[in-house]
């Protein structure tokens, strides 16, 4: 099994989402000892936000791209190649201002390419990244899986929809939530990890 670990927290080793995602990877590698893990730290090596050069390059046939366009499309090609090579994705998702980090959004933007990772058909869009298992390791200061704050979770529904649009529909969500609340802080990480069966 090849595992792709996407890290999107800027907090390094102190990040709950990174600790949770690493815990999931530890479970996966224990169950599948011959696995290999490729880590992509979006905080240390972020993808650039999409600009006109990127969009022009995406819609220019490869054989007609200028040197500038070839460089502009490089990040997207790398992101797509890493995902296509993986059997399993483990994505660390810190909850920033009720949604995902801008670095994770940029990664998704570079991953989303018409006729490469999705296509439109007469019956609607079709995702082309199939056969993948995805784990979302979501960490939040409050409780957003239920209760009065649930409507303010704009991260989980978006990621489920976006990954599904690209063809990744087998998604498991693990949550380390309430990490800023004294009554939940000490158990949040373990509770999230215990919720995952591999």
PLY file of the C-alpha trace (Angstrom):
ply
format ascii 1.0
element vertex 198
property float x
property float y
property float z
element edge 197
property int vertex1
property int vertex2
end_header
0.00 0.00 0.00
1.19 3.50 -0.82
-0.05 6.17 1.57
-0.05 9.87 0.79
0.03 12.05 3.91
-1.18 15.60 3.33
-0.22 17.97 6.16
-1.91 21.35 6.12
-1.36 22.74 9.62
1.17 25.50 10.24
1.70 24.35 13.86
4.25 21.64 13.21
4.50 18.81 15.74
2.05 20.59 18.08
-0.75 20.33 15.54
-3.63 18.10 16.61
-4.60 17.41 13.00
-1.05 16.30 12.19
-0.89 14.12 15.31
-4.24 12.56 14.43
-3.29 11.95 10.81
0.04 10.43 11.90
-1.84 8.19 14.33
-4.04 6.96 11.48
-0.93 6.28 9.39
0.59 4.33 12.28
-2.53 2.16 12.36
-2.40 1.65 8.60
1.27 0.70 8.54
0.78 -1.68 11.46
-2.02 -3.41 9.54
-0.08 -3.29 6.26
3.63 -3.60 7.17
4.91 -3.27 3.60
3.31 0.13 3.12
5.23 3.17 1.99
4.37 6.69 3.12
4.88 9.87 1.10
4.38 13.08 3.08
3.46 16.42 1.53
3.66 19.31 4.00
1.63 22.15 2.54
2.70 24.53 5.31
6.40 24.12 4.56
6.05 23.82 0.78
2.74 25.43 -0.18
1.25 25.31 -3.64
0.89 28.76 -5.20
-2.58 30.23 -5.40
-4.01 29.95 -8.88
-3.15 32.85 -11.16
-3.78 33.58 -14.83
-0.58 31.76 -15.87
-1.82 28.54 -14.26
-5.23 28.72 -15.88
-3.77 29.49 -19.30
-1.40 26.53 -18.97
-4.19 24.15 -17.98
-6.16 24.95 -21.11
-3.19 24.86 -23.48
-2.31 21.46 -24.99
0.95 20.16 -23.53
2.77 20.29 -26.87
1.86 23.96 -27.28
2.88 25.26 -23.87
5.56 27.90 -23.51
8.39 27.46 -21.02
6.52 29.73 -18.61
3.36 27.65 -18.97
5.28 24.42 -18.45
6.60 25.82 -15.17
3.12 27.05 -14.20
1.58 23.60 -14.65
4.38 21.77 -12.81
2.80 22.03 -9.35
-0.49 20.67 -10.61
1.19 17.78 -12.40
3.09 16.91 -9.21
-0.05 16.97 -7.07
-1.97 14.80 -9.50
0.89 12.31 -9.90
1.21 11.89 -6.12
-2.51 11.28 -5.68
-2.75 8.91 -8.63
0.18 6.85 -7.26
-1.40 6.53 -3.80
-3.77 3.82 -2.65
-4.74 5.71 0.49
-4.78 9.41 1.36
-4.60 10.68 4.93
-5.34 14.39 5.03
-4.69 16.47 8.13
-7.37 19.15 8.36
-6.99 21.86 11.00
-10.14 23.89 11.45
-9.26 27.52 10.68
-12.07 30.05 10.87
-14.71 27.36 10.33
-13.12 25.89 7.21
-9.91 24.48 5.72
-6.57 26.23 5.42
-5.76 28.23 2.30
-2.82 25.87 1.67
-5.17 22.88 1.51
-7.51 24.81 -0.78
-4.59 25.58 -3.10
-3.64 21.89 -3.21
-7.21 21.02 -4.19
-7.20 23.75 -6.84
-4.08 22.30 -8.42
-5.57 18.81 -8.19
-8.76 19.77 -10.02
-8.08 19.58 -13.76
-10.72 19.09 -16.45
-10.29 15.88 -18.47
-7.48 14.75 -16.15
-9.02 14.40 -12.70
-12.65 14.98 -13.71
-14.71 15.36 -16.86
-18.16 16.47 -17.84
-20.42 13.92 -19.49
-23.97 14.14 -20.89
-25.21 12.82 -17.54
-23.12 15.13 -15.39
-19.58 15.38 -13.98
-17.48 12.25 -13.53
-14.53 12.03 -11.15
-11.47 10.32 -12.58
-9.52 9.71 -9.35
-11.06 6.42 -8.33
-10.21 3.42 -6.19
-8.74 5.50 -3.35
-9.44 5.34 0.37
-9.37 8.74 2.10
-9.10 9.56 5.80
-9.81 13.11 6.95
-8.10 13.88 10.26
-10.00 16.96 11.41
-9.00 18.92 14.51
-11.04 21.75 15.98
-11.04 23.84 19.14
-14.78 23.38 19.62
-17.36 20.67 18.95
-18.68 20.77 15.39
-19.80 17.19 14.71
-23.04 17.82 16.60
-24.82 20.43 18.67
-25.35 24.15 18.11
-22.03 24.69 16.27
-22.56 21.93 13.69
-23.97 24.31 11.02
-20.67 26.24 11.15
-18.55 23.31 9.98
-17.76 24.39 6.44
-14.72 22.11 6.21
-16.17 18.60 6.31
-19.07 19.04 3.84
-16.82 20.89 1.40
-14.07 18.26 1.50
-16.54 15.38 1.15
-18.16 17.07 -1.84
-14.91 18.14 -3.51
-13.22 14.76 -3.09
-16.37 13.06 -4.35
-16.43 15.35 -7.38
-12.93 14.09 -8.19
-14.01 10.46 -7.74
-12.89 9.82 -4.15
-16.08 8.73 -2.42
-14.70 6.29 0.18
-14.04 8.88 2.90
-13.69 8.30 6.64
-13.79 11.30 8.96
-11.90 11.22 12.27
-12.20 14.16 14.64
-10.05 15.47 17.45
-12.55 18.07 18.57
-12.85 20.25 21.59
-9.08 20.64 21.89
-9.55 24.14 23.33
-12.22 23.07 25.81
-10.88 21.93 29.22
-13.41 19.12 29.57
-12.44 17.56 26.21
-8.84 18.61 25.65
-7.09 15.68 27.31
-9.12 13.00 25.52
-9.87 14.60 22.14
-6.92 13.17 20.24
-7.31 9.61 21.52
-11.06 9.67 20.95
-10.50 10.69 17.33
-7.94 7.96 16.82
-10.10 5.31 18.49
-12.90 6.10 16.04
-10.83 4.84 13.11
-10.82 1.19 12.09
-8.39 0.22 9.32
0 1
1 2
2 3
3 4
4 5
5 6
6 7
7 8
8 9
9 10
10 11
11 12
12 13
13 14
14 15
15 16
16 17
17 18
18 19
19 20
20 21
21 22
22 23
23 24
24 25
25 26
26 27
27 28
28 29
29 30
30 31
31 32
32 33
33 34
34 35
35 36
36 37
37 38
38 39
39 40
40 41
41 42
42 43
43 44
44 45
45 46
46 47
47 48
48 49
49 50
50 51
51 52
52 53
53 54
54 55
55 56
56 57
57 58
58 59
59 60
60 61
61 62
62 63
63 64
64 65
65 66
66 67
67 68
68 69
69 70
70 71
71 72
72 73
73 74
74 75
75 76
76 77
77 78
78 79
79 80
80 81
81 82
82 83
83 84
84 85
85 86
86 87
87 88
88 89
89 90
90 91
91 92
92 93
93 94
94 95
95 96
96 97
97 98
98 99
99 100
100 101
101 102
102 103
103 104
104 105
105 106
106 107
107 108
108 109
109 110
110 111
111 112
112 113
113 114
114 115
115 116
116 117
117 118
118 119
119 120
120 121
121 122
122 123
123 124
124 125
125 126
126 127
127 128
128 129
129 130
130 131
131 132
132 133
133 134
134 135
135 136
136 137
137 138
138 139
139 140
140 141
141 142
142 143
143 144
144 145
145 146
146 147
147 148
148 149
149 150
150 151
151 152
152 153
153 154
154 155
155 156
156 157
157 158
158 159
159 160
160 161
161 162
162 163
163 164
164 165
165 166
166 167
167 168
168 169
169 170
170 171
171 172
172 173
173 174
174 175
175 176
176 177
177 178
178 179
179 180
180 181
181 182
182 183
183 184
184 185
185 186
186 187
187 188
188 189
189 190
190 191
191 192
192 193
193 194
194 195
195 196
196 197
